Amino acid sequence: MINTLSFTAFVFLSAVLSSCRDSSTVTQPSPNPYFILKWTYAIYDSVANTPDTLEIHAIDSTRLPNGLLAAVLEYRYRTFADTVLASYDRDTISIYGIRSYPFPLLVFVLPFEVGRGWRTPYSDSFHVAAKETVTVPAGTFTGAYRISRIHFEGNFYGGTTYWVDPSVGILRMHEQWFVTITNARRNTVWNLLRYSLAK
């Protein structure tokens, strides 16, 4: 479950850019003048076969063992809550499970540019496929990046497509998993319902 949940943490791009300011270790691009306070997503999971809602917000900050500042991010479903850590160093956003450090669950390299790709040490690969207009319940966003991810984890093989507006975060996510031993499949879809901004 933490693997699926970790993808959501990337929506905190703006929060990490706005809140992790330690000039001795972090090189920041121009931050968004708004700080996103909360994201709410409509979620459908083919295994649970029921819709759900997820609310995400930064609850604290902490230092990682390597000295980088990280945002503590909580994501709350209807029946449970979990946390991850998000750090931003130079051009890379890394998302860690509470027990996964020093191995990030998810890595994004900025700035997004169509055609750009990167790999993680554990064989995940990412590719910025296109810049598109995306409509979700929260609105229509021009200039969203479509990012494809191929990932492996033990007997799991999957692909995730993210539609990301760098000033807001993830607008939509579609994740597909395949378990090689059992031939089980899982599809998860996330759509941004609303988000709160404060100046």
PyMOL CGO cylinders between C-alpha atoms (Angstrom):
from pymol import cmd
from pymol.cgo import CYLINDER

trace = [
    CYLINDER, 0.00, 0.00, 0.00, 2.83, 2.44, 0.75, 0.3, 1, 1, 1, 1, 1, 1,
    CYLINDER, 2.83, 2.44, 0.75, 3.96, 2.24, -2.88, 0.3, 1, 1, 1, 1, 1, 1,
    CYLINDER, 3.96, 2.24, -2.88, 0.61, 3.53, -4.15, 0.3, 1, 1, 1, 1, 1, 1,
    CYLINDER, 0.61, 3.53, -4.15, 0.42, 6.11, -1.38, 0.3, 1, 1, 1, 1, 1, 1,
    CYLINDER, 0.42, 6.11, -1.38, 3.90, 7.42, -2.08, 0.3, 1, 1, 1, 1, 1, 1,
    CYLINDER, 3.90, 7.42, -2.08, 2.92, 8.56, -5.57, 0.3, 1, 1, 1, 1, 1, 1,
    CYLINDER, 2.92, 8.56, -5.57, 0.47, 10.97, -4.06, 0.3, 1, 1, 1, 1, 1, 1,
    CYLINDER, 0.47, 10.97, -4.06, 3.15, 12.73, -2.12, 0.3, 1, 1, 1, 1, 1, 1,
    CYLINDER, 3.15, 12.73, -2.12, 4.42, 14.38, -5.27, 0.3, 1, 1, 1, 1, 1, 1,
    CYLINDER, 4.42, 14.38, -5.27, 1.46, 16.71, -5.16, 0.3, 1, 1, 1, 1, 1, 1,
    CYLINDER, 1.46, 16.71, -5.16, 3.44, 18.49, -2.53, 0.3, 1, 1, 1, 1, 1, 1,
    CYLINDER, 3.44, 18.49, -2.53, 5.80, 19.91, -5.11, 0.3, 1, 1, 1, 1, 1, 1,
    CYLINDER, 5.80, 19.91, -5.11, 4.64, 23.42, -4.35, 0.3, 1, 1, 1, 1, 1, 1,
    CYLINDER, 4.64, 23.42, -4.35, 4.70, 22.83, -0.61, 0.3, 1, 1, 1, 1, 1, 1,
    CYLINDER, 4.70, 22.83, -0.61, 8.23, 21.46, -0.72, 0.3, 1, 1, 1, 1, 1, 1,
    CYLINDER, 8.23, 21.46, -0.72, 9.38, 24.33, -2.92, 0.3, 1, 1, 1, 1, 1, 1,
    CYLINDER, 9.38, 24.33, -2.92, 7.77, 26.84, -0.58, 0.3, 1, 1, 1, 1, 1, 1,
    CYLINDER, 7.77, 26.84, -0.58, 8.66, 25.30, 2.77, 0.3, 1, 1, 1, 1, 1, 1,
    CYLINDER, 8.66, 25.30, 2.77, 12.09, 23.64, 2.45, 0.3, 1, 1, 1, 1, 1, 1,
    CYLINDER, 12.09, 23.64, 2.45, 14.35, 26.68, 2.28, 0.3, 1, 1, 1, 1, 1, 1,
    CYLINDER, 14.35, 26.68, 2.28, 17.81, 25.91, 3.52, 0.3, 1, 1, 1, 1, 1, 1,
    CYLINDER, 17.81, 25.91, 3.52, 20.17, 27.83, 1.27, 0.3, 1, 1, 1, 1, 1, 1,
    CYLINDER, 20.17, 27.83, 1.27, 23.21, 25.90, 2.46, 0.3, 1, 1, 1, 1, 1, 1,
    CYLINDER, 23.21, 25.90, 2.46, 21.96, 22.61, 0.98, 0.3, 1, 1, 1, 1, 1, 1,
    CYLINDER, 21.96, 22.61, 0.98, 19.06, 23.38, -1.35, 0.3, 1, 1, 1, 1, 1, 1,
    CYLINDER, 19.06, 23.38, -1.35, 19.06, 25.26, -4.62, 0.3, 1, 1, 1, 1, 1, 1,
    CYLINDER, 19.06, 25.26, -4.62, 15.54, 26.56, -5.22, 0.3, 1, 1, 1, 1, 1, 1,
    CYLINDER, 15.54, 26.56, -5.22, 13.87, 27.65, -8.45, 0.3, 1, 1, 1, 1, 1, 1,
    CYLINDER, 13.87, 27.65, -8.45, 11.58, 30.66, -8.18, 0.3, 1, 1, 1, 1, 1, 1,
    CYLINDER, 11.58, 30.66, -8.18, 8.92, 29.48, -5.73, 0.3, 1, 1, 1, 1, 1, 1,
    CYLINDER, 8.92, 29.48, -5.73, 5.23, 29.71, -6.39, 0.3, 1, 1, 1, 1, 1, 1,
    CYLINDER, 5.23, 29.71, -6.39, 3.94, 32.79, -4.47, 0.3, 1, 1, 1, 1, 1, 1,
    CYLINDER, 3.94, 32.79, -4.47, 1.10, 30.61, -3.17, 0.3, 1, 1, 1, 1, 1, 1,
    CYLINDER, 1.10, 30.61, -3.17, 1.44, 27.85, -0.61, 0.3, 1, 1, 1, 1, 1, 1,
    CYLINDER, 1.44, 27.85, -0.61, -0.91, 24.95, -1.25, 0.3, 1, 1, 1, 1, 1, 1,
    CYLINDER, -0.91, 24.95, -1.25, -2.61, 24.05, 2.00, 0.3, 1, 1, 1, 1, 1, 1,
    CYLINDER, -2.61, 24.05, 2.00, -4.63, 20.99, 0.98, 0.3, 1, 1, 1, 1, 1, 1,
    CYLINDER, -4.63, 20.99, 0.98, -5.36, 18.72, -1.97, 0.3, 1, 1, 1, 1, 1, 1,
    CYLINDER, -5.36, 18.72, -1.97, -8.44, 16.50, -2.20, 0.3, 1, 1, 1, 1, 1, 1,
    CYLINDER, -8.44, 16.50, -2.20, -8.61, 13.62, -4.68, 0.3, 1, 1, 1, 1, 1, 1,
    CYLINDER, -8.61, 13.62, -4.68, -11.33, 11.30, -5.90, 0.3, 1, 1, 1, 1, 1, 1,
    CYLINDER, -11.33, 11.30, -5.90, -9.84, 7.81, -6.11, 0.3, 1, 1, 1, 1, 1, 1,
    CYLINDER, -9.84, 7.81, -6.11, -10.95, 4.57, -7.69, 0.3, 1, 1, 1, 1, 1, 1,
    CYLINDER, -10.95, 4.57, -7.69, -9.10, 1.32, -6.95, 0.3, 1, 1, 1, 1, 1, 1,
    CYLINDER, -9.10, 1.32, -6.95, -10.02, -1.78, -8.97, 0.3, 1, 1, 1, 1, 1, 1,
    CYLINDER, -10.02, -1.78, -8.97, -9.06, -4.14, -6.11, 0.3, 1, 1, 1, 1, 1, 1,
    CYLINDER, -9.06, -4.14, -6.11, -11.25, -2.41, -3.51, 0.3, 1, 1, 1, 1, 1, 1,
    CYLINDER, -11.25, -2.41, -3.51, -13.83, -1.79, -6.26, 0.3, 1, 1, 1, 1, 1, 1,
    CYLINDER, -13.83, -1.79, -6.26, -15.07, 1.30, -4.44, 0.3, 1, 1, 1, 1, 1, 1,
    CYLINDER, -15.07, 1.30, -4.44, -14.46, 5.02, -4.79, 0.3, 1, 1, 1, 1, 1, 1,
    CYLINDER, -14.46, 5.02, -4.79, -12.62, 6.82, -2.01, 0.3, 1, 1, 1, 1, 1, 1,
    CYLINDER, -12.62, 6.82, -2.01, -11.47, 10.32, -1.16, 0.3, 1, 1, 1, 1, 1, 1,
    CYLINDER, -11.47, 10.32, -1.16, -7.98, 11.37, -0.11, 0.3, 1, 1, 1, 1, 1, 1,
    CYLINDER, -7.98, 11.37, -0.11, -6.94, 14.62, 1.59, 0.3, 1, 1, 1, 1, 1, 1,
    CYLINDER, -6.94, 14.62, 1.59, -3.26, 15.55, 1.68, 0.3, 1, 1, 1, 1, 1, 1,
    CYLINDER, -3.26, 15.55, 1.68, -1.44, 18.25, 3.63, 0.3, 1, 1, 1, 1, 1, 1,
    CYLINDER, -1.44, 18.25, 3.63, 1.95, 19.05, 5.15, 0.3, 1, 1, 1, 1, 1, 1,
    CYLINDER, 1.95, 19.05, 5.15, 1.87, 18.57, 8.92, 0.3, 1, 1, 1, 1, 1, 1,
    CYLINDER, 1.87, 18.57, 8.92, 5.47, 19.24, 9.95, 0.3, 1, 1, 1, 1, 1, 1,
    CYLINDER, 5.47, 19.24, 9.95, 9.08, 19.35, 8.81, 0.3, 1, 1, 1, 1, 1, 1,
    CYLINDER, 9.08, 19.35, 8.81, 12.11, 17.36, 9.89, 0.3, 1, 1, 1, 1, 1, 1,
    CYLINDER, 12.11, 17.36, 9.89, 15.76, 16.77, 8.98, 0.3, 1, 1, 1, 1, 1, 1,
    CYLINDER, 15.76, 16.77, 8.98, 16.77, 13.62, 7.16, 0.3, 1, 1, 1, 1, 1, 1,
    CYLINDER, 16.77, 13.62, 7.16, 19.93, 11.79, 8.33, 0.3, 1, 1, 1, 1, 1, 1,
    CYLINDER, 19.93, 11.79, 8.33, 21.82, 13.44, 5.44, 0.3, 1, 1, 1, 1, 1, 1,
    CYLINDER, 21.82, 13.44, 5.44, 20.92, 16.88, 6.84, 0.3, 1, 1, 1, 1, 1, 1,
    CYLINDER, 20.92, 16.88, 6.84, 18.35, 17.88, 4.21, 0.3, 1, 1, 1, 1, 1, 1,
    CYLINDER, 18.35, 17.88, 4.21, 15.12, 19.46, 5.36, 0.3, 1, 1, 1, 1, 1, 1,
    CYLINDER, 15.12, 19.46, 5.36, 12.03, 17.37, 4.55, 0.3, 1, 1, 1, 1, 1, 1,
    CYLINDER, 12.03, 17.37, 4.55, 8.31, 18.07, 4.72, 0.3, 1, 1, 1, 1, 1, 1,
    CYLINDER, 8.31, 18.07, 4.72, 6.25, 15.53, 6.68, 0.3, 1, 1, 1, 1, 1, 1,
    CYLINDER, 6.25, 15.53, 6.68, 3.18, 14.87, 4.54, 0.3, 1, 1, 1, 1, 1, 1,
    CYLINDER, 3.18, 14.87, 4.54, -0.02, 13.29, 5.80, 0.3, 1, 1, 1, 1, 1, 1,
    CYLINDER, -0.02, 13.29, 5.80, -2.54, 11.71, 3.50, 0.3, 1, 1, 1, 1, 1, 1,
    CYLINDER, -2.54, 11.71, 3.50, -5.89, 10.83, 5.01, 0.3, 1, 1, 1, 1, 1, 1,
    CYLINDER, -5.89, 10.83, 5.01, -8.34, 8.39, 3.50, 0.3, 1, 1, 1, 1, 1, 1,
    CYLINDER, -8.34, 8.39, 3.50, -11.81, 7.76, 4.88, 0.3, 1, 1, 1, 1, 1, 1,
    CYLINDER, -11.81, 7.76, 4.88, -10.58, 4.85, 7.02, 0.3, 1, 1, 1, 1, 1, 1,
    CYLINDER, -10.58, 4.85, 7.02, -6.88, 5.48, 7.71, 0.3, 1, 1, 1, 1, 1, 1,
    CYLINDER, -6.88, 5.48, 7.71, -3.98, 7.94, 7.46, 0.3, 1, 1, 1, 1, 1, 1,
    CYLINDER, -3.98, 7.94, 7.46, -0.30, 7.58, 6.58, 0.3, 1, 1, 1, 1, 1, 1,
    CYLINDER, -0.30, 7.58, 6.58, 2.76, 9.83, 6.21, 0.3, 1, 1, 1, 1, 1, 1,
    CYLINDER, 2.76, 9.83, 6.21, 5.78, 10.21, 3.94, 0.3, 1, 1, 1, 1, 1, 1,
    CYLINDER, 5.78, 10.21, 3.94, 8.75, 12.56, 3.85, 0.3, 1, 1, 1, 1, 1, 1,
    CYLINDER, 8.75, 12.56, 3.85, 9.45, 14.82, 0.85, 0.3, 1, 1, 1, 1, 1, 1,
    CYLINDER, 9.45, 14.82, 0.85, 12.83, 16.47, 0.32, 0.3, 1, 1, 1, 1, 1, 1,
    CYLINDER, 12.83, 16.47, 0.32, 14.07, 18.78, -2.41, 0.3, 1, 1, 1, 1, 1, 1,
    CYLINDER, 14.07, 18.78, -2.41, 17.78, 18.95, -3.23, 0.3, 1, 1, 1, 1, 1, 1,
    CYLINDER, 17.78, 18.95, -3.23, 19.10, 20.91, -6.22, 0.3, 1, 1, 1, 1, 1, 1,
    CYLINDER, 19.10, 20.91, -6.22, 16.95, 19.53, -9.06, 0.3, 1, 1, 1, 1, 1, 1,
    CYLINDER, 16.95, 19.53, -9.06, 15.48, 16.43, -7.40, 0.3, 1, 1, 1, 1, 1, 1,
    CYLINDER, 15.48, 16.43, -7.40, 12.38, 15.79, -5.32, 0.3, 1, 1, 1, 1, 1, 1,
    CYLINDER, 12.38, 15.79, -5.32, 12.63, 12.55, -3.34, 0.3, 1, 1, 1, 1, 1, 1,
    CYLINDER, 12.63, 12.55, -3.34, 9.75, 10.91, -1.49, 0.3, 1, 1, 1, 1, 1, 1,
    CYLINDER, 9.75, 10.91, -1.49, 10.57, 8.51, 1.35, 0.3, 1, 1, 1, 1, 1, 1,
    CYLINDER, 10.57, 8.51, 1.35, 8.40, 6.19, 3.36, 0.3, 1, 1, 1, 1, 1, 1,
    CYLINDER, 8.40, 6.19, 3.36, 8.92, 6.62, 7.08, 0.3, 1, 1, 1, 1, 1, 1,
    CYLINDER, 8.92, 6.62, 7.08, 10.98, 3.40, 7.13, 0.3, 1, 1, 1, 1, 1, 1,
    CYLINDER, 10.98, 3.40, 7.13, 12.46, 3.46, 3.59, 0.3, 1, 1, 1, 1, 1, 1,
    CYLINDER, 12.46, 3.46, 3.59, 15.26, 6.04, 4.04, 0.3, 1, 1, 1, 1, 1, 1,
    CYLINDER, 15.26, 6.04, 4.04, 17.84, 6.17, 2.38, 0.3, 1, 1, 1, 1, 1, 1,
    CYLINDER, 17.84, 6.17, 2.38, 15.94, 4.56, -0.52, 0.3, 1, 1, 1, 1, 1, 1,
    CYLINDER, 15.94, 4.56, -0.52, 13.33, 6.91, -1.99, 0.3, 1, 1, 1, 1, 1, 1,
    CYLINDER, 13.33, 6.91, -1.99, 9.98, 5.51, -3.04, 0.3, 1, 1, 1, 1, 1, 1,
    CYLINDER, 9.98, 5.51, -3.04, 9.66, 8.12, -5.76, 0.3, 1, 1, 1, 1, 1, 1,
    CYLINDER, 9.66, 8.12, -5.76, 12.01, 10.57, -7.49, 0.3, 1, 1, 1, 1, 1, 1,
    CYLINDER, 12.01, 10.57, -7.49, 11.20, 13.51, -9.77, 0.3, 1, 1, 1, 1, 1, 1,
    CYLINDER, 11.20, 13.51, -9.77, 13.87, 15.58, -11.54, 0.3, 1, 1, 1, 1, 1, 1,
    CYLINDER, 13.87, 15.58, -11.54, 13.14, 19.24, -12.35, 0.3, 1, 1, 1, 1, 1, 1,
    CYLINDER, 13.14, 19.24, -12.35, 12.60, 21.16, -14.48, 0.3, 1, 1, 1, 1, 1, 1,
    CYLINDER, 12.60, 21.16, -14.48, 10.15, 19.07, -16.49, 0.3, 1, 1, 1, 1, 1, 1,
    CYLINDER, 10.15, 19.07, -16.49, 10.92, 19.20, -20.20, 0.3, 1, 1, 1, 1, 1, 1,
    CYLINDER, 10.92, 19.20, -20.20, 9.19, 17.15, -22.89, 0.3, 1, 1, 1, 1, 1, 1,
    CYLINDER, 9.19, 17.15, -22.89, 11.55, 14.35, -23.94, 0.3, 1, 1, 1, 1, 1, 1,
    CYLINDER, 11.55, 14.35, -23.94, 13.53, 14.36, -20.69, 0.3, 1, 1, 1, 1, 1, 1,
    CYLINDER, 13.53, 14.36, -20.69, 13.91, 11.12, -18.77, 0.3, 1, 1, 1, 1, 1, 1,
    CYLINDER, 13.91, 11.12, -18.77, 15.65, 9.73, -15.68, 0.3, 1, 1, 1, 1, 1, 1,
    CYLINDER, 15.65, 9.73, -15.68, 16.15, 6.46, -13.84, 0.3, 1, 1, 1, 1, 1, 1,
    CYLINDER, 16.15, 6.46, -13.84, 16.32, 5.55, -10.20, 0.3, 1, 1, 1, 1, 1, 1,
    CYLINDER, 16.32, 5.55, -10.20, 18.95, 3.23, -8.67, 0.3, 1, 1, 1, 1, 1, 1,
    CYLINDER, 18.95, 3.23, -8.67, 16.29, 0.50, -8.30, 0.3, 1, 1, 1, 1, 1, 1,
    CYLINDER, 16.29, 0.50, -8.30, 15.45, 0.39, -12.08, 0.3, 1, 1, 1, 1, 1, 1,
    CYLINDER, 15.45, 0.39, -12.08, 12.39, 2.67, -12.24, 0.3, 1, 1, 1, 1, 1, 1,
    CYLINDER, 12.39, 2.67, -12.24, 12.40, 4.85, -15.33, 0.3, 1, 1, 1, 1, 1, 1,
    CYLINDER, 12.40, 4.85, -15.33, 10.56, 8.13, -15.95, 0.3, 1, 1, 1, 1, 1, 1,
    CYLINDER, 10.56, 8.13, -15.95, 9.84, 10.00, -19.19, 0.3, 1, 1, 1, 1, 1, 1,
    CYLINDER, 9.84, 10.00, -19.19, 8.22, 13.41, -19.69, 0.3, 1, 1, 1, 1, 1, 1,
    CYLINDER, 8.22, 13.41, -19.69, 6.03, 12.49, -22.67, 0.3, 1, 1, 1, 1, 1, 1,
    CYLINDER, 6.03, 12.49, -22.67, 4.04, 15.64, -23.45, 0.3, 1, 1, 1, 1, 1, 1,
    CYLINDER, 4.04, 15.64, -23.45, 2.70, 18.99, -22.32, 0.3, 1, 1, 1, 1, 1, 1,
    CYLINDER, 2.70, 18.99, -22.32, -1.11, 18.99, -22.42, 0.3, 1, 1, 1, 1, 1, 1,
    CYLINDER, -1.11, 18.99, -22.42, -4.32, 20.63, -21.27, 0.3, 1, 1, 1, 1, 1, 1,
    CYLINDER, -4.32, 20.63, -21.27, -5.98, 18.53, -18.56, 0.3, 1, 1, 1, 1, 1, 1,
    CYLINDER, -5.98, 18.53, -18.56, -9.51, 18.81, -17.18, 0.3, 1, 1, 1, 1, 1, 1,
    CYLINDER, -9.51, 18.81, -17.18, -10.32, 17.36, -13.76, 0.3, 1, 1, 1, 1, 1, 1,
    CYLINDER, -10.32, 17.36, -13.76, -13.08, 18.22, -11.28, 0.3, 1, 1, 1, 1, 1, 1,
    CYLINDER, -13.08, 18.22, -11.28, -10.79, 20.95, -9.83, 0.3, 1, 1, 1, 1, 1, 1,
    CYLINDER, -10.79, 20.95, -9.83, -10.68, 22.73, -13.21, 0.3, 1, 1, 1, 1, 1, 1,
    CYLINDER, -10.68, 22.73, -13.21, -8.91, 22.90, -16.55, 0.3, 1, 1, 1, 1, 1, 1,
    CYLINDER, -8.91, 22.90, -16.55, -5.13, 23.29, -16.47, 0.3, 1, 1, 1, 1, 1, 1,
    CYLINDER, -5.13, 23.29, -16.47, -3.09, 24.26, -19.53, 0.3, 1, 1, 1, 1, 1, 1,
    CYLINDER, -3.09, 24.26, -19.53, 0.54, 23.27, -19.73, 0.3, 1, 1, 1, 1, 1, 1,
    CYLINDER, 0.54, 23.27, -19.73, 0.33, 20.13, -17.58, 0.3, 1, 1, 1, 1, 1, 1,
    CYLINDER, 0.33, 20.13, -17.58, 3.13, 17.62, -18.08, 0.3, 1, 1, 1, 1, 1, 1,
    CYLINDER, 3.13, 17.62, -18.08, 2.30, 13.98, -18.80, 0.3, 1, 1, 1, 1, 1, 1,
    CYLINDER, 2.30, 13.98, -18.80, 4.98, 11.86, -17.12, 0.3, 1, 1, 1, 1, 1, 1,
    CYLINDER, 4.98, 11.86, -17.12, 5.21, 8.09, -17.62, 0.3, 1, 1, 1, 1, 1, 1,
    CYLINDER, 5.21, 8.09, -17.62, 6.83, 5.80, -15.09, 0.3, 1, 1, 1, 1, 1, 1,
    CYLINDER, 6.83, 5.80, -15.09, 7.74, 2.13, -15.49, 0.3, 1, 1, 1, 1, 1, 1,
    CYLINDER, 7.74, 2.13, -15.49, 8.48, 0.39, -12.20, 0.3, 1, 1, 1, 1, 1, 1,
    CYLINDER, 8.48, 0.39, -12.20, 9.45, -3.01, -10.85, 0.3, 1, 1, 1, 1, 1, 1,
    CYLINDER, 9.45, -3.01, -10.85, 9.22, -4.23, -7.28, 0.3, 1, 1, 1, 1, 1, 1,
    CYLINDER, 9.22, -4.23, -7.28, 9.84, -7.93, -6.63, 0.3, 1, 1, 1, 1, 1, 1,
    CYLINDER, 9.84, -7.93, -6.63, 7.09, -9.78, -8.46, 0.3, 1, 1, 1, 1, 1, 1,
    CYLINDER, 7.09, -9.78, -8.46, 5.22, -6.56, -9.26, 0.3, 1, 1, 1, 1, 1, 1,
    CYLINDER, 5.22, -6.56, -9.26, 5.49, -4.82, -12.61, 0.3, 1, 1, 1, 1, 1, 1,
    CYLINDER, 5.49, -4.82, -12.61, 3.67, -1.61, -13.27, 0.3, 1, 1, 1, 1, 1, 1,
    CYLINDER, 3.67, -1.61, -13.27, 3.28, 1.65, -15.03, 0.3, 1, 1, 1, 1, 1, 1,
    CYLINDER, 3.28, 1.65, -15.03, 2.02, 4.99, -13.80, 0.3, 1, 1, 1, 1, 1, 1,
    CYLINDER, 2.02, 4.99, -13.80, 1.05, 8.06, -15.77, 0.3, 1, 1, 1, 1, 1, 1,
    CYLINDER, 1.05, 8.06, -15.77, 0.98, 11.41, -13.96, 0.3, 1, 1, 1, 1, 1, 1,
    CYLINDER, 0.98, 11.41, -13.96, -0.46, 14.68, -15.27, 0.3, 1, 1, 1, 1, 1, 1,
    CYLINDER, -0.46, 14.68, -15.27, 1.36, 17.38, -13.31, 0.3, 1, 1, 1, 1, 1, 1,
    CYLINDER, 1.36, 17.38, -13.31, 1.00, 21.15, -13.16, 0.3, 1, 1, 1, 1, 1, 1,
    CYLINDER, 1.00, 21.15, -13.16, 4.19, 22.32, -11.38, 0.3, 1, 1, 1, 1, 1, 1,
    CYLINDER, 4.19, 22.32, -11.38, 2.33, 25.17, -9.65, 0.3, 1, 1, 1, 1, 1, 1,
    CYLINDER, 2.33, 25.17, -9.65, -0.40, 22.85, -8.28, 0.3, 1, 1, 1, 1, 1, 1,
    CYLINDER, -0.40, 22.85, -8.28, 0.93, 19.27, -8.22, 0.3, 1, 1, 1, 1, 1, 1,
    CYLINDER, 0.93, 19.27, -8.22, -0.58, 16.07, -9.55, 0.3, 1, 1, 1, 1, 1, 1,
    CYLINDER, -0.58, 16.07, -9.55, -3.83, 16.70, -11.37, 0.3, 1, 1, 1, 1, 1, 1,
    CYLINDER, -3.83, 16.70, -11.37, -4.50, 13.11, -12.38, 0.3, 1, 1, 1, 1, 1, 1,
    CYLINDER, -4.50, 13.11, -12.38, -2.75, 9.77, -11.90, 0.3, 1, 1, 1, 1, 1, 1,
    CYLINDER, -2.75, 9.77, -11.90, -3.41, 6.40, -13.51, 0.3, 1, 1, 1, 1, 1, 1,
    CYLINDER, -3.41, 6.40, -13.51, -1.50, 3.44, -12.08, 0.3, 1, 1, 1, 1, 1, 1,
    CYLINDER, -1.50, 3.44, -12.08, -1.51, -0.15, -13.35, 0.3, 1, 1, 1, 1, 1, 1,
    CYLINDER, -1.51, -0.15, -13.35, 0.12, -3.06, -11.51, 0.3, 1, 1, 1, 1, 1, 1,
    CYLINDER, 0.12, -3.06, -11.51, 0.60, -6.68, -12.58, 0.3, 1, 1, 1, 1, 1, 1,
    CYLINDER, 0.60, -6.68, -12.58, 1.68, -9.45, -10.15, 0.3, 1, 1, 1, 1, 1, 1,
    CYLINDER, 1.68, -9.45, -10.15, 3.69, -12.03, -12.11, 0.3, 1, 1, 1, 1, 1, 1,
    CYLINDER, 3.69, -12.03, -12.11, 3.15, -14.95, -9.69, 0.3, 1, 1, 1, 1, 1, 1,
    CYLINDER, 3.15, -14.95, -9.69, -0.65, -14.72, -9.50, 0.3, 1, 1, 1, 1, 1, 1,
    CYLINDER, -0.65, -14.72, -9.50, -1.52, -12.81, -12.70, 0.3, 1, 1, 1, 1, 1, 1,
    CYLINDER, -1.52, -12.81, -12.70, -3.42, -10.35, -10.50, 0.3, 1, 1, 1, 1, 1, 1,
    CYLINDER, -3.42, -10.35, -10.50, -3.97, -6.85, -11.86, 0.3, 1, 1, 1, 1, 1, 1,
    CYLINDER, -3.97, -6.85, -11.86, -4.69, -3.55, -10.17, 0.3, 1, 1, 1, 1, 1, 1,
    CYLINDER, -4.69, -3.55, -10.17, -5.76, -0.22, -11.65, 0.3, 1, 1, 1, 1, 1, 1,
    CYLINDER, -5.76, -0.22, -11.65, -5.91, 2.97, -9.61, 0.3, 1, 1, 1, 1, 1, 1,
    CYLINDER, -5.91, 2.97, -9.61, -7.12, 6.35, -10.86, 0.3, 1, 1, 1, 1, 1, 1,
    CYLINDER, -7.12, 6.35, -10.86, -6.80, 9.68, -9.01, 0.3, 1, 1, 1, 1, 1, 1,
    CYLINDER, -6.80, 9.68, -9.01, -8.45, 12.95, -10.04, 0.3, 1, 1, 1, 1, 1, 1,
    CYLINDER, -8.45, 12.95, -10.04, -7.96, 16.27, -8.25, 0.3, 1, 1, 1, 1, 1, 1,
    CYLINDER, -7.96, 16.27, -8.25, -11.27, 17.44, -6.79, 0.3, 1, 1, 1, 1, 1, 1,
    CYLINDER, -11.27, 17.44, -6.79, -10.09, 20.64, -5.14, 0.3, 1, 1, 1, 1, 1, 1,
    CYLINDER, -10.09, 20.64, -5.14, -7.07, 22.34, -3.61, 0.3, 1, 1, 1, 1, 1, 1,
    CYLINDER, -7.07, 22.34, -3.61, -6.64, 25.28, -1.25, 0.3, 1, 1, 1, 1, 1, 1,
    CYLINDER, -6.64, 25.28, -1.25, -4.18, 28.10, -1.84, 0.3, 1, 1, 1, 1, 1, 1,
    CYLINDER, -4.18, 28.10, -1.84, -3.08, 30.77, 0.61, 0.3, 1, 1, 1, 1, 1, 1,
    CYLINDER, -3.08, 30.77, 0.61, -0.98, 33.81, -0.25, 0.3, 1, 1, 1, 1, 1, 1,
]
cmd.load_cgo(trace, "trace")
